[in-house]
Amino acid sequence: MSSRTCCSGLPATPRRQAGHHTLPLPAACGLAFDPEFGSSSRRGRPPPLCCTSTARTRVVASCSVNVPRRNVLSTLLSASTVLLLGPRQITLAETTGGAFREYIDTFDGYSFIYPKGWIQVKGAGADIFFRDPVLLDVNMSVDISSPSSSTYKTVEDLGPPEKAAEGVLKQYLTEFMSTRLGVRRESNVLSASSKVADDGKLYYEVEVNIKSYASNNELAVMPKDRVQSLEWDRRYLTVLGVENNQLYALRLQTPERLLSEEEGDLRRVMDSFRVNKIQA
């Protein structure tokens, strides 16, 4: 795979510790919707389409999966579009019908399905980013570790699922660090598990909850006037996989109040995530 830096995670080279890789995970771009910024935060990485050109072809295919779901937008007419960006070619295929589309990235080596009504956000800092066009803090992204510094052989290089979950949570908290006075975060790991998918590869699945509390009057003299209140409460779902010596992270988020409504779709996306060997 050609050298790319804009889709990588933290710049530090992964270190070996006690027989496995230590985190950080590749998801260092800070994609989760943060009310402090009012949109998906971008931590200084340019959009993936501006990466160094390569001779390999990136193919993105969208197709339908017939699963009933509330569709936010009207279904699109059948279309096929080919975009030429220098020597790179991106193929987009849209097919009517169904509630999900499939996204296949043969350039970076991963695939998943996503709700048909969701839209892609360019320049968000991840390798790919989709969100609900109405509920902006219901979204998903994929991040990949740097190909030049990654030496992952299996997701077990992160340690057991529980240890990987601690790293996932730490990564989110790092991204949400705030310079505002009086901000407090509460977090916990809800679940950490492993599975062997139908491609025969091992994946880790992690769920965490993070709550943010803040005061609207932190500079008040009297403590009774500096009462903190809940500003957001979110569920974060992450799938980790390893291929091509790189760590892949599928990251989804939703407010806890919407979890019962969105959970079915989010878990379908999680279950569909696959990492694939890049063909030279």
Salt bridges, closest charged atoms under 4 A:
GLU36 OE2 - ARG180 NH2 3.40
GLU36 OE2 - ARG185 NH2 3.05
GLU94 OE1 - ARG101 NE 2.62
ASP105 OD2 - ARG58 NH2 2.65
ASP108 OD1 - ARG4 NH1 2.80
ASP108 OD2 - ARG58 NH2 3.99
ASP127 OD1 - ARG4 NH2 3.63
ASP127 OD2 - ARG58 NH2 3.33
ASP143 OD1 - ARG45 NH2 2.82
ASP143 OD2 - ARG251 NE 3.97
ASP157 OD1 - ARG16 NH1 3.89
ASP157 OD2 - HIS21 NE2 3.76
GLU175 OE1 - ARG251 NH2 3.05
GLU186 OE2 - ARG184 NH1 2.64
ASP198 OD1 - ARG274 NE 2.87
GLU205 OE2 - LYS195 NZ 3.01
GLU207 OE1 - ARG235 NH1 2.88
GLU207 OE2 - ARG267 NH1 2.84
ASP225 OD1 - LYS224 NZ 3.52
GLU231 OE2 - ARG180 NH2 2.81
ASP233 OD1 - LYS211 NZ 3.90
GLU243 OE2 - LYS201 NZ 2.84
GLU243 OE1 - LYS277 NZ 3.96
GLU256 OE2 - ARG235 NE 2.72
GLU261 OE2 - ARG70 NH2 3.24
GLU262 OE1 - ARG69 NH2 3.40
GLU262 OE2 - ARG70 NH2 3.04
GLU263 OE2 - ARG267 NE 2.78
ASP265 OD2 - ARG69 NE 1.52
ASP271 OD1 - LYS195 NZ 3.77
